[in-house]
Amino acid sequence: QVQLVESGGGLVQAGGSLRLSCAASGLTFSSYVMGWFRQAPGKERDFVGTISWSGGSTYYADSMKGRFTISRDNAKNTVYLQMNSLKPEDTAVYYCAGSRAPPSSDYGDLNEYAYWGQGTQVTVSS
């Protein structure tokens, strides 16, 4: 079965960095657009960013532009989220997700994603 497993979360001070990984299995990874979302306590799950099948195209939510970078290694079936200049408001559970929706889809919409990981907690202290 399809599995997405996130790792790399933890506690970091404001201004610090973390790199999250999401290892995929049970699917043809290179055929999936991969996205990252996050959910803070008591809030909805929000879009962080997405990366195309080849890794040649990325798109980010406005608040993450310039601080977060998504990359992927199709040979390792893994997608990454590099987070720099972290702020306390970045505290959330971070999820990776896989989508095979067509190119015209809104990849910022979590409903376009068929598979989800279990999430990894990121806590940024002030």
C-alpha positions as CSV (number, residue, x, y, z in Angstrom):
1,Q,0.0,0.0,0.0
2,V,1.0,3.6,-0.4
3,Q,2.9,5.1,2.5
4,L,4.3,8.6,3.0
5,V,6.5,9.0,6.0
6,E,7.7,12.3,7.2
7,S,10.7,12.9,9.4
8,G,13.0,15.7,10.6
9,G,10.6,17.6,12.8
10,G,11.6,18.9,16.2
11,L,12.1,21.9,18.4
12,V,14.1,24.8,17.0
13,Q,14.6,28.4,18.1
14,A,13.3,31.3,16.1
15,G,15.6,32.1,13.2
16,G,16.8,28.6,13.0
17,S,16.4,26.0,10.3
18,L,14.9,22.5,9.8
19,R,14.8,20.1,6.9
20,L,11.9,17.8,6.7
21,S,11.9,14.6,4.6
22,C,9.0,12.6,3.2
23,A,9.8,9.1,2.0
24,A,7.3,7.5,-0.3
25,S,6.6,3.9,-1.1
26,G,4.0,1.9,-2.9
27,L,3.5,4.4,-5.7
28,T,5.2,5.6,-8.8
29,F,6.7,8.5,-7.1
30,S,7.9,10.4,-10.2
31,S,4.3,10.5,-11.4
32,Y,3.1,12.4,-8.4
33,V,3.0,16.1,-7.7
34,M,4.1,16.4,-4.1
35,G,2.8,19.0,-1.7
36,W,3.5,20.1,1.9
37,F,0.8,21.3,4.2
38,R,0.8,22.3,7.8
39,Q,-1.8,22.4,10.6
40,A,-1.5,24.4,13.8
41,P,-3.6,23.5,16.8
42,G,-7.2,24.6,16.4
43,K,-6.6,25.7,12.8
44,E,-7.3,24.3,9.4
45,R,-4.6,22.5,7.3
46,D,-2.9,25.1,5.2
47,F,-0.9,24.9,2.0
48,V,2.8,25.3,2.3
49,G,4.1,24.5,-1.2
50,T,4.2,22.0,-4.0
51,I,6.7,20.6,-6.5
52,S,6.1,19.1,-9.9
53,W,6.8,15.6,-11.0
54,S,10.3,16.4,-12.3
55,G,11.1,18.8,-9.6
56,G,11.5,21.6,-12.2
57,S,8.7,23.7,-10.9
58,T,7.8,24.7,-7.3
59,Y,5.1,27.0,-5.9
60,Y,4.8,28.4,-2.4
61,A,2.2,30.1,-0.2
62,D,3.1,33.7,0.1
63,S,4.2,33.5,3.7
64,M,6.7,30.9,2.9
65,K,8.3,32.4,-0.2
66,G,12.0,33.1,0.3
67,R,12.2,31.0,3.5
68,F,11.0,27.6,2.5
69,T,12.3,25.4,-0.3
70,I,10.9,22.2,-1.6
71,S,13.0,19.7,-3.5
72,R,12.7,16.1,-4.5
73,D,14.9,13.1,-5.4
74,N,12.9,10.7,-7.6
75,A,15.7,8.1,-7.3
76,K,15.1,8.0,-3.6
77,N,11.4,8.5,-3.7
78,T,11.8,11.4,-1.3
79,V,10.6,15.0,-1.1
80,Y,12.1,17.6,1.1
81,L,11.1,20.8,2.8
82,Q,14.0,23.1,3.8
83,M,12.8,25.7,6.3
84,N,14.9,28.7,7.1
85,S,14.4,31.8,9.2
86,L,11.7,30.0,11.2
87,K,9.2,31.9,13.2
88,P,7.0,30.9,16.2
89,E,4.0,31.1,13.9
90,D,5.5,28.3,11.8
91,T,4.8,25.9,14.7
92,A,2.5,23.2,13.3
93,V,2.3,19.6,12.3
94,Y,3.7,19.4,8.8
95,Y,2.3,16.9,6.3
96,C,3.4,15.7,2.9
97,A,0.9,14.6,0.3
98,G,0.9,13.2,-3.2
99,S,-1.4,14.1,-6.1
100,R,-2.0,12.8,-9.6
101,A,-4.5,15.5,-10.4
102,P,-4.1,16.9,-13.9
103,P,-1.9,20.0,-14.5
104,S,-4.9,22.3,-14.6
105,S,-5.6,21.5,-10.9
106,D,-5.3,23.8,-8.0
107,Y,-2.5,22.1,-6.1
108,G,-3.0,24.4,-3.2
109,D,-6.3,22.6,-2.5
110,L,-5.8,19.7,-0.2
111,N,-8.7,17.9,-1.8
112,E,-6.5,17.4,-4.9
113,Y,-4.2,15.1,-2.9
114,A,-4.9,11.4,-2.7
115,Y,-2.2,10.3,-0.2
116,W,-1.0,11.8,3.0
117,G,1.7,11.2,5.5
118,Q,1.1,11.0,9.3
119,G,2.8,14.4,9.9
120,T,5.8,15.6,11.8
121,Q,5.7,18.2,14.6
122,V,7.7,21.4,14.2
123,T,7.9,23.7,17.2
124,V,9.6,27.0,17.0
125,S,10.4,28.7,20.2
126,S,10.7,32.5,20.6
